[in-house]
């Protein structure tokens, strides 16, 4: 690796498995709350599209921190596909939930913003957390 590109390399996370596991928990929470029969009670006072945007921004920030910059497009595509599959499932389940293209748009914008923030320099936040708590070797 050249000196010019060394700063692009993602340092190894000491607790990478834990970070990945917590990320998958976050995915599971988003899937289950998206497919519940009724919307969760804490969301009644919030705009639905804001929740979609924030949820997918969180996913992008999380998985963007785990991926190399060269994989951000793959992360983005997978997260947008996740949102599309959830919207499709909501439309097919017929249990009070409906598919809404505006939800998919909010999800997609959240992914783009989250990965842009990672690309701008905050993609190393997990490394910084491990260093802050002296968890790095």
C-alpha positions as a printed NumPy array, in Angstrom:
array([[  0.   ,   0.   ,   0.   ],
       [  1.425,   3.373,  -0.947],
       [  1.768,   6.259,   1.47 ],
       [ -0.769,   8.257,  -0.565],
       [ -3.504,   5.647,  -0.121],
       [ -2.649,   4.47 ,   3.386],
       [ -5.142,   6.897,   4.892],
       [ -7.932,   5.189,   2.917],
       [ -7.33 ,   1.827,   4.567],
       [ -9.768,   0.884,   7.269],
       [ -7.825,  -0.035,  10.428],
       [ -8.727,  -3.368,  11.946],
       [-11.398,  -3.257,  14.574],
       [-10.56 ,  -5.277,  17.634],
       [-14.215,  -6.052,  18.256],
       [-15.3  ,  -6.392,  14.623],
       [-17.54 ,  -9.388,  15.367],
       [-19.353,  -7.448,  18.066],
       [-19.808,  -4.437,  15.767],
       [-21.18 ,  -6.708,  13.029],
       [-23.508,  -8.488,  15.474],
       [-24.88 ,  -5.183,  16.744],
       [-25.375,  -4.06 ,  13.151],
       [-27.44 ,  -7.144,  12.39 ],
       [-29.487,  -6.471,  15.53 ],
       [-30.158,  -2.988,  14.148],
       [-31.28 ,  -4.545,  10.84 ],
       [-33.565,  -6.958,  12.711],
       [-35.114,  -4.103,  14.693],
       [-35.812,  -2.148,  11.521],
       [-37.308,  -5.186,   9.779],
       [-39.562,  -6.144,  12.701],
       [-40.782,  -2.6  ,  13.386],
       [-41.418,  -2.124,   9.656],
       [-43.498,  -5.283,   9.402],
       [-45.506,  -5.025,  12.624],
       [-49.265,  -4.945,  12.206],
       [-49.525,  -1.531,  13.842],
       [-46.906,   1.177,  13.967],
       [-44.973,   1.322,  17.259],
       [-46.55 ,   3.694,  19.786],
       [-43.445,   5.885,  20.13 ],
       [-43.765,   6.906,  16.461],
       [-47.214,   8.491,  16.6  ],
       [-45.881,  11.986,  17.246],
       [-43.189,  11.794,  14.573],
       [-43.325,  12.143,  10.808],
       [-43.14 ,   8.697,   9.225],
       [-40.711,   9.838,   6.515],
       [-38.325,  11.31 ,   9.102],
       [-38.254,   7.93 ,  10.858],
       [-37.491,   6.162,   7.589],
       [-34.731,   8.641,   6.797],
       [-33.155,   8.394,  10.267],
       [-33.402,   4.601,  10.369],
       [-31.616,   4.122,   7.069],
       [-29.109,   6.876,   7.809],
       [-28.254,   4.912,  10.951],
       [-27.851,   1.691,   8.974],
       [-25.605,   3.42 ,   6.435],
       [-23.471,   5.017,   9.154],
       [-23.154,   1.667,  10.903],
       [-22.284,  -0.508,   7.928],
       [-20.292,   2.281,   6.289],
       [-18.032,   2.219,   9.335],
       [-17.546,  -1.526,   8.904],
       [-16.848,  -1.409,   5.165],
       [-13.939,  -0.072,   3.172],
       [-14.659,   3.046,   1.138],
       [-14.375,   1.005,  -2.023],
       [-17.423,  -0.996,  -0.841],
       [-19.716,   1.945,  -0.057],
       [-21.634,   1.475,  -3.321],
       [-22.269,  -2.184,  -2.466],
       [-23.411,  -1.222,   1.052],
       [-25.696,   1.437,  -0.404],
       [-27.269,  -0.879,  -2.966],
       [-27.874,  -3.597,  -0.367],
       [-29.485,  -1.183,   2.091],
       [-31.72 ,   0.311,  -0.601],
       [-32.711,  -3.215,  -1.65 ],
       [-33.543,  -3.993,   1.975],
       [-35.857,  -0.976,   2.067],
       [-37.477,  -1.993,  -1.23 ],
       [-38.079,  -5.566,  -0.063],
       [-39.615,  -4.306,   3.184],
       [-41.917,  -1.934,   1.274],
       [-42.928,  -4.793,  -1.032],
       [-43.624,  -7.024,   1.975],
       [-45.745,  -4.294,   3.574],
       [-47.809,  -4.059,   0.411],
       [-48.3  ,  -7.824,   0.198],
       [-49.064,  -8.619,   3.82 ],
       [-52.507,  -6.992,   3.923],
       [-52.41 ,  -6.419,   7.678],
       [-52.847,  -2.665,   7.905],
       [-49.463,  -1.767,   6.412],
       [-49.11 ,  -0.377,   2.911],
       [-46.218,   0.052,   0.508],
       [-45.311,   3.682,  -0.112],
       [-42.77 ,   4.855,  -2.68 ],
       [-42.15 ,   7.933,  -0.498],
       [-40.94 ,   5.613,   2.285],
       [-38.509,   4.019,  -0.169],
       [-37.372,   7.483,  -1.229],
       [-36.795,   8.498,   2.415],
       [-34.905,   5.226,   3.014],
       [-32.745,   5.791,  -0.057],
       [-31.982,   9.409,   0.868],
       [-31.003,   8.241,   4.345],
       [-28.595,   5.694,   2.85 ],
       [-27.035,   8.304,   0.561],
       [-26.634,  10.835,   3.376],
       [-25.229,   8.24 ,   5.795],
       [-22.65 ,   6.988,   3.319],
       [-21.758,  10.545,   2.268],
       [-21.067,  11.363,   5.923],
       [-18.898,   8.247,   6.155],
       [-17.062,   9.209,   2.985],
       [-16.543,  12.747,   4.302],
       [-14.547,  11.35 ,   7.213],
       [-16.857,   9.918,   9.848],
       [-16.601,   6.393,   8.489],
       [-13.902,   5.737,  11.083],
       [-16.154,   6.362,  14.067],
       [-15.968,   2.762,  15.317],
       [-12.176,   2.935,  15.322],
       [-12.388,   6.208,  17.25 ],
       [-14.736,   4.628,  19.813],
       [-12.372,   1.699,  20.318],
       [ -9.439,   4.089,  20.693],
       [-11.367,   6.354,  23.057],
       [-12.029,   3.449,  25.386],
       [ -8.526,   2.079,  24.784],
       [ -9.891,  -1.065,  23.195],
       [ -7.452,  -1.024,  20.275],
       [ -4.336,  -3.173,  20.548]])
